[in-house]
């Protein structure tokens, strides 16, 4: 059968892909359906038919999954923040666990499976960092300011007054920014023209200490700054830091350019695994604080530290994993490419009286080669790379250091499977793995894997 755009079909959903689309088949071709759940029978309309993929719109549900629930967010399906609010949490965890195992088997060719998935205690208000895009509601008579998130695969901003996965402090800060812009006719930045002022709002909330930092991202200096400071302090009693980031670059990089502290401190503090961490705007810090503790404890458990090991923490951010492991190791060396994060990591070590940890600003692969030349031979290496995973050169450099164990923390099952396969070819066998749900309501899932060196 030749599939045509705008044609209607009745299908049964067989599974779900990595983007959260239901997957059905028509004449052997996979069709991806937004909003459809496994097991559902539905009438669909084909929206895009190409040689590589077929996408469809859910037109009518004929048989519902018993796991389908009514989303409690009015923006679900419009903004690109969440993917799974239309299913119960048990089903969400099952899908995420299956996604990891499917990637390990199909993409990695590995016999490894995750032993289980650790669910989050809360599906709402769990994010400690919010990044709102600032725009204007052009349909309103006065062109009111809006804050929100992009519609999936578009540059259209969906106005969001309250995001159920962000902190209440983030929602309140966005409300204050909108009112300030409206009252003083302050423009938003238009990416197409390069004109305007306010680009983004970045809010970080330290869940343990309650401290909140607000960073206004603008294309230049802002007017009425004292009025804004007063509004934020009055509306957010927990605020400790107000920062202006002047970002004049074109493109979608949120934080770039110069930073100026308008009021308060240039950073806030949070507590993780009993340690105090300084957090500046550019600091990497796990989004879900509760699950981050569980993740790091599992990673340290996998490392099997006895107190005698030398540890290398690559992609260390503000030093969280390495510093949490320092009390169980003889020495920790952390490596991170972001200079401000390395500065924070060094201060975090001093703040917690940790004297057996040092931090280097460098590319991970380059640092591994340099350290080996200097005679540093780690017993354990922690890897926590970005979503794109590791380069082949970095995998080789890590393996060349010959650690007994490698603990790999990944936020993308596909790149994890690819990298594990490379490590396996270099005599590192995956031993065990656990999935951890850091991002309830979304397709994302974290996995921690232990690899051991096997002499062949």
C-alpha positions as CSV (number, residue, x, y, z in Angstrom):
1,X,0.0,0.0,0.0
2,X,1.3,3.5,-0.9
3,X,0.9,5.7,2.1
4,X,-0.3,9.2,1.4
5,X,-0.3,12.4,3.4
6,X,-3.7,13.3,4.9
7,X,-5.0,9.7,4.5
8,X,-6.8,8.1,7.4
9,X,-6.1,4.6,8.9
10,X,-7.1,2.5,11.8
11,X,-4.2,1.0,13.7
12,X,-3.2,-0.7,17.0
13,X,-0.2,0.8,18.8
14,X,2.5,-1.8,19.4
15,X,5.1,0.2,21.4
16,X,6.7,3.6,21.9
17,X,9.8,5.2,20.4
18,X,12.5,7.2,22.2
19,X,10.7,10.4,21.5
20,X,7.5,9.3,23.2
21,X,5.5,8.6,20.1
22,X,3.2,5.6,19.9
23,X,4.4,3.1,17.2
24,X,2.1,1.3,14.9
25,X,2.6,-0.4,11.5
26,X,0.8,-0.1,8.2
27,X,1.9,-2.7,5.6
28,X,5.1,-3.2,7.5
29,X,6.0,0.5,7.8
30,X,6.5,2.1,11.2
31,X,4.1,5.0,11.9
32,X,4.8,7.4,14.8
33,X,1.7,8.8,16.5
34,X,1.9,11.6,19.0
35,X,-0.2,11.0,22.1
36,X,-0.9,7.3,21.5
37,X,-0.2,4.7,24.1
38,X,0.8,1.0,23.6
39,X,-2.2,-1.3,23.2
40,X,-4.5,1.4,22.0
41,X,-6.6,1.1,18.9
42,X,-7.0,4.4,17.1
43,X,-7.9,6.2,14.0
44,X,-5.0,8.3,12.7
45,X,-4.3,10.9,10.0
46,X,-1.0,10.8,8.3
47,X,0.8,14.1,8.5
48,X,4.2,13.3,7.0
49,X,5.2,10.5,4.7
50,X,8.9,10.2,3.7
51,X,11.3,7.4,2.7
52,X,12.6,7.3,6.3
53,X,9.6,8.0,8.5
54,X,5.9,8.3,8.7
55,X,4.3,10.6,11.3
56,X,0.6,10.7,12.1
57,X,-1.9,12.6,14.2
58,X,-4.3,10.9,16.6
59,X,-7.7,11.5,15.2
60,X,-9.9,9.3,17.4
61,X,-9.3,6.8,20.2
62,X,-11.3,3.6,19.6
63,X,-9.9,1.5,22.4
64,X,-8.1,3.1,25.3
65,X,-5.2,1.8,27.3
66,X,-6.0,1.0,30.9
67,X,-2.9,3.1,31.7
68,X,-4.2,6.3,30.1
69,X,-5.1,9.1,32.6
70,X,-6.3,12.7,32.1
71,X,-3.3,15.1,32.2
72,X,-3.5,17.6,35.0
73,X,-1.5,20.2,33.0
74,X,-3.6,22.5,30.6
75,X,-0.5,23.0,28.4
76,X,0.3,19.3,27.8
77,X,0.5,18.5,24.1
78,X,1.3,22.1,23.3
79,X,4.6,23.0,25.0
80,X,7.6,20.7,24.6
81,X,8.2,20.2,28.3
82,X,6.5,16.9,29.1
83,X,5.7,13.8,27.1
84,X,4.1,11.3,29.5
85,X,1.4,13.2,31.5
86,X,-1.3,11.1,29.8
87,X,-0.2,7.8,31.4
88,X,0.0,6.5,34.9
89,X,3.4,6.5,36.6
90,X,3.7,2.7,36.6
91,X,3.4,2.6,32.8
92,X,5.9,5.5,32.5
93,X,8.5,3.6,34.5
94,X,7.9,0.4,32.5
95,X,8.4,2.3,29.2
96,X,11.6,3.9,30.4
97,X,13.0,0.6,31.6
98,X,12.2,-1.0,28.3
99,X,13.7,1.8,26.4
100,X,17.1,1.4,28.2
101,X,17.0,-2.4,27.8
102,X,16.1,-2.1,24.1
103,X,19.0,0.3,23.5
104,X,21.5,-2.0,25.3
105,X,20.4,-5.0,23.3
106,X,19.6,-3.6,19.9
107,X,22.1,-0.8,19.6
108,X,24.9,-2.1,21.8
109,X,24.5,-5.8,21.2
110,X,25.0,-6.4,24.9
111,X,23.7,-9.0,27.2
112,X,23.3,-6.5,29.9
113,X,19.9,-5.5,31.2
114,X,19.0,-2.9,34.0
115,X,18.2,-4.6,37.3
116,X,15.4,-2.2,37.8
117,X,14.3,1.4,37.6
118,X,14.1,3.7,40.6
119,X,11.0,5.9,40.4
120,X,10.9,9.5,41.8
121,X,8.9,10.3,45.0
122,X,7.2,13.2,43.2
123,X,6.0,13.8,39.6
124,X,5.4,17.5,40.2
125,X,7.5,20.5,41.3
126,X,10.7,18.5,41.1
127,X,12.9,20.6,38.9
128,X,15.4,22.9,40.6
129,X,16.2,24.8,37.4
130,X,13.8,26.6,35.1
131,X,14.6,28.3,31.8
132,X,11.7,30.3,30.4
133,X,11.7,31.9,26.9
134,X,10.4,35.5,27.0
135,X,8.2,36.6,24.2
136,X,5.1,38.7,23.5
137,X,1.4,37.8,23.0
138,X,0.8,39.6,19.7
139,X,-2.9,38.8,19.9
140,X,-3.3,41.0,23.0
141,X,-4.2,44.7,22.5
142,X,-1.2,45.8,24.5
143,X,1.2,43.1,23.3
144,X,1.6,41.6,26.8
145,X,4.8,39.8,27.8
146,X,4.7,36.1,28.0
147,X,7.0,33.5,29.5
148,X,6.9,29.9,28.3
149,X,8.4,27.1,26.3
150,X,8.7,26.2,22.6
151,X,6.2,24.1,20.9
152,X,7.9,20.8,19.8
153,X,9.9,21.2,16.6
154,X,9.1,24.9,16.2
155,X,10.1,28.4,17.3
156,X,6.6,29.2,18.6
157,X,6.5,30.1,22.3
158,X,3.6,28.6,24.2
159,X,2.7,30.9,27.1
160,X,2.8,29.1,30.4
161,X,1.6,30.7,33.6
162,X,2.3,27.8,35.8
163,X,4.5,24.8,35.0
164,X,3.8,21.8,37.3
165,X,7.3,20.3,37.1
166,X,9.0,23.6,37.9
167,X,9.4,25.1,41.4
168,X,6.7,27.5,42.6
169,X,9.5,30.1,43.0
170,X,10.2,29.8,39.3
171,X,6.5,30.4,38.4
172,X,6.5,33.4,40.7
173,X,9.6,34.9,39.2
174,X,8.2,34.6,35.7
175,X,5.0,36.3,36.9
176,X,7.0,39.2,38.3
177,X,9.1,39.5,35.1
178,X,6.0,39.7,32.9
179,X,4.4,42.4,35.0
180,X,7.6,44.4,35.1
181,X,8.0,44.3,31.3
182,X,4.3,45.3,30.8
183,X,4.4,48.1,33.3
184,X,7.5,49.7,31.8
185,X,7.0,48.7,28.1
186,X,10.2,46.7,28.1
187,X,10.7,44.7,24.9
188,X,11.5,41.1,24.4
189,X,14.3,39.9,22.1
190,X,13.3,38.8,18.6
191,X,15.7,36.1,17.4
192,X,14.7,36.7,13.7
193,X,15.4,40.4,13.7
194,X,18.1,40.5,16.5
195,X,16.2,43.4,18.0
196,X,14.7,43.8,21.5
197,X,15.9,43.2,25.0
198,X,14.7,40.4,27.3
199,X,15.6,36.9,26.0
200,X,15.2,34.4,28.8
201,X,14.6,33.9,32.5
202,X,16.7,31.5,34.4
203,X,15.6,30.4,37.9
204,X,17.5,28.0,40.2
205,X,16.0,26.8,43.4
206,X,18.0,25.0,46.0
207,X,15.6,22.4,47.4
208,X,17.4,21.7,50.6
209,X,18.3,25.3,51.7
210,X,15.4,27.0,50.0
211,X,17.7,29.6,48.4
212,X,16.6,30.9,45.0
213,X,18.6,32.6,42.3
214,X,17.1,34.6,39.4
215,X,19.1,35.4,36.3
216,X,17.6,37.7,33.6
217,X,19.1,37.1,30.2
218,X,19.1,40.2,28.0
219,X,20.6,41.4,24.8
220,X,21.9,44.5,26.7
221,X,21.6,46.5,29.9
222,X,18.1,46.7,31.4
223,X,16.2,49.8,32.4
224,X,14.3,50.1,35.7
225,X,16.6,47.6,37.4
226,X,16.0,48.9,40.9
227,X,12.3,48.5,40.4
228,X,12.8,44.9,39.2
229,X,15.0,44.1,42.2
230,X,12.4,45.5,44.6
231,X,9.6,43.5,42.9
232,X,11.6,40.2,43.0
233,X,12.6,40.7,46.7
234,X,9.1,41.5,47.7
235,X,7.5,38.6,45.7
236,X,10.2,36.0,46.5
237,X,11.3,36.1,50.2
238,X,13.6,33.2,49.6
239,X,15.6,35.0,46.8
240,X,19.4,35.3,47.5
241,X,20.8,36.3,44.1
242,X,19.6,38.5,41.2
243,X,22.0,38.4,38.2
244,X,21.9,40.0,34.8
245,X,23.4,38.0,31.9
246,X,24.1,40.2,28.9
247,X,24.0,37.8,26.0
248,X,24.4,39.5,22.6
249,X,25.1,36.3,20.6
250,X,22.7,35.1,17.9
251,X,21.4,31.5,18.3
252,X,19.8,29.4,21.0
253,X,22.5,29.4,23.6
254,X,20.8,30.7,26.7
255,X,23.7,31.7,29.0
256,X,26.6,33.4,27.3
257,X,28.5,36.6,27.5
258,X,29.0,38.6,30.7
259,X,27.3,38.3,34.1
260,X,26.6,41.1,36.6
261,X,25.2,40.6,40.1
262,X,22.4,43.2,40.5
263,X,21.6,42.2,44.1
264,X,22.7,39.7,46.7
265,X,25.3,37.0,46.1
266,X,26.7,35.7,42.8
267,X,25.7,32.2,43.8
268,X,23.5,30.1,46.1
269,X,24.1,27.0,48.1
270,X,22.5,23.6,48.3
271,X,23.1,20.4,50.2
272,X,23.6,17.1,48.5
273,X,24.7,13.8,50.2
274,X,25.5,15.8,53.3
275,X,27.8,18.2,51.5
276,X,27.3,21.9,50.7
277,X,27.6,23.0,47.1
278,X,28.0,26.5,45.6
279,X,25.8,27.0,42.5
280,X,26.5,29.8,40.0
281,X,24.4,30.2,36.8
282,X,26.8,28.2,34.7
283,X,27.2,25.4,37.2
284,X,26.1,22.0,36.2
285,X,23.8,20.5,38.8
286,X,21.4,17.6,38.5
287,X,17.8,18.9,37.8
288,X,16.1,16.6,40.4
289,X,17.8,17.0,43.8
290,X,16.1,14.0,45.5
291,X,16.9,11.6,42.7
292,X,20.4,13.0,42.3
293,X,21.3,11.8,45.8
294,X,20.0,8.3,44.9
295,X,21.9,8.4,41.6
296,X,25.3,9.4,43.2
297,X,24.9,6.9,46.0
298,X,24.3,4.1,43.4
299,X,27.3,5.3,41.4
300,X,29.5,5.2,44.5
301,X,28.2,1.8,45.5
302,X,29.1,0.5,42.0
303,X,32.6,2.0,42.4
304,X,33.3,-0.4,45.3
305,X,35.6,2.1,47.1
306,X,37.5,0.9,50.1
307,X,39.4,4.1,50.9
308,X,42.6,3.2,49.0
309,X,41.5,4.0,45.5
310,X,42.6,6.9,43.2
311,X,39.5,8.3,41.5
312,X,39.1,10.3,38.3
313,X,35.8,12.1,37.8
314,X,35.4,13.2,34.2
315,X,32.7,15.8,33.3
316,X,32.7,16.6,37.0
317,X,30.6,19.8,36.8
318,X,30.8,21.5,40.2
319,X,32.5,18.4,41.7
320,X,29.4,16.7,43.0
321,X,30.2,13.0,42.3
322,X,33.9,13.3,43.1
323,X,33.4,15.2,46.3
324,X,30.7,12.7,47.5
325,X,33.1,9.9,46.8
326,X,36.2,11.6,48.4
327,X,35.6,10.2,51.9
328,X,35.9,6.7,50.5
329,X,38.9,7.3,48.3
330,X,42.6,8.2,48.7
331,X,42.6,10.8,46.0
332,X,40.0,12.4,43.6
333,X,40.8,14.3,40.5
334,X,37.9,16.1,38.7
335,X,37.9,17.3,35.1
336,X,35.5,19.8,33.6
337,X,35.6,22.1,30.5
338,X,33.6,25.0,32.0
339,X,36.0,27.3,33.9
340,X,33.3,28.7,36.3
341,X,32.2,25.2,37.2
342,X,35.8,24.2,38.1
343,X,36.1,27.3,40.2
344,X,33.0,26.3,42.0
345,X,34.3,22.7,42.5
346,X,37.5,24.0,44.1
347,X,35.5,26.2,46.4
348,X,33.1,23.3,47.2
349,X,36.1,21.2,48.3
350,X,37.3,24.0,50.6
351,X,33.8,24.6,51.9
352,X,33.5,20.9,52.9
353,X,37.0,20.6,54.2
354,X,37.9,18.0,51.6
355,X,41.7,18.0,51.1
356,X,42.1,14.9,48.9
357,X,40.4,16.4,45.8
358,X,41.7,18.6,43.0
359,X,40.0,19.9,39.9
360,X,41.3,20.6,36.4
361,X,39.7,22.7,33.6
362,X,40.3,20.7,30.5
363,X,38.7,18.5,27.8
364,X,38.0,15.0,29.2
365,X,40.0,13.0,26.7
366,X,42.9,15.4,26.7
367,X,43.0,15.4,30.5
368,X,43.1,11.6,30.6
369,X,46.1,11.5,28.3
370,X,47.9,14.3,30.2
371,X,47.3,12.7,33.6
372,X,48.5,9.3,32.4
373,X,51.7,10.9,31.1
374,X,52.1,12.5,34.6
375,X,51.9,9.1,36.2
376,X,48.3,9.3,37.5
377,X,46.7,5.9,37.2
378,X,43.2,5.9,38.6
379,X,41.6,2.7,40.0
380,X,38.1,4.0,39.3
381,X,36.8,6.4,36.7
382,X,33.4,8.1,36.9
383,X,32.0,9.3,33.6
384,X,29.0,11.6,33.4
385,X,29.1,13.1,29.9
386,X,26.4,15.2,28.1
387,X,23.6,13.6,26.1
388,X,25.9,13.1,23.0
389,X,28.0,10.7,25.0
390,X,31.8,10.2,24.5
391,X,33.9,10.6,21.4
392,X,35.8,7.6,20.2
393,X,39.1,9.3,21.2
394,X,37.8,9.8,24.8
395,X,36.8,6.2,25.1
396,X,40.2,5.1,24.0
397,X,42.0,7.6,26.4
398,X,39.9,6.3,29.3
399,X,40.6,2.7,28.5
400,X,44.3,3.4,28.1
401,X,44.4,4.5,31.7
402,X,43.5,0.9,32.6
403,X,41.3,1.5,35.7
404,X,39.9,-1.5,37.4
405,X,36.3,-0.1,37.2
406,X,34.5,2.5,35.2
407,X,31.1,3.9,36.4
408,X,29.2,5.4,33.5
409,X,26.3,7.7,34.2
410,X,24.2,8.4,31.1
411,X,21.1,10.5,30.3
412,X,20.7,8.9,26.8
413,X,20.3,5.2,26.4
414,X,21.3,5.3,22.7
415,X,24.7,6.9,23.2
416,X,25.2,4.8,26.3
417,X,24.8,1.6,24.3
418,X,27.1,2.9,21.6
419,X,29.9,3.8,24.1
420,X,29.5,0.5,26.1
421,X,30.0,-1.4,22.9
422,X,33.3,0.5,22.3
423,X,34.4,-0.1,25.8
424,X,33.7,-3.8,25.5
425,X,36.0,-3.9,22.5
426,X,38.7,-2.5,24.7
427,X,38.3,-5.2,27.4
428,X,35.8,-3.4,29.6
429,X,32.7,-5.6,30.3
430,X,29.5,-4.1,31.6
431,X,28.6,-5.9,34.8
432,X,25.4,-4.3,36.1
433,X,23.1,-1.3,35.5
434,X,20.3,0.5,37.2
435,X,17.9,3.0,35.6
436,X,16.8,6.0,37.6
437,X,13.9,8.3,36.7
438,X,15.3,11.8,37.1
439,X,12.7,13.5,34.9
440,X,9.1,12.3,35.6
441,X,6.7,13.2,32.9
442,X,9.3,13.3,30.1
443,X,10.9,10.7,27.9
444,X,14.3,11.1,29.5
445,X,15.8,8.5,31.8
446,X,19.2,8.2,33.6
447,X,21.2,5.0,33.7
448,X,24.2,4.1,35.8
449,X,26.5,1.2,34.6
450,X,29.4,-0.5,36.2
451,X,32.2,-1.8,33.8
452,X,35.1,-3.9,34.9
453,X,38.4,-4.5,33.1
454,X,38.7,-8.1,31.9
455,X,42.1,-9.3,30.7
456,X,41.8,-11.2,27.5
